[in-house]
Amino acid sequence: LADNHDIISLKLYQLTVERTPEEEKRDREVYLPVVDNLRLPGMEAPLEPMSGLALFLIVFFSLVALVFAVVIGVIVYNKWQEQSRKHFY
């Protein structure tokens, strides 16, 4: 069995306490985190440049896709021209 309880509200209070500068310094040293080795999401190492083969393949397949799109476009345009031509029978 499980019992599900919903939290309706929270009341939080902050107590102010008079502290000496020595206590403030001690607490600051304890509670301040140090993250010298933190790696943020945008701070990855720079990517290596692409090899000549990879660059060639990208350009080659891009050109093949462009030629394919142009050929399909010409075929569709010719079909549209044929159908839109007026026929006088």
Secondary structure, DSSP 8 states (H G I E B T S, - for coil): --------------------HHHHHHHHHHH----TT---TT---------HHHHHHHHHHHHHHHHHHHHHHHHHHHHHHHHHS----
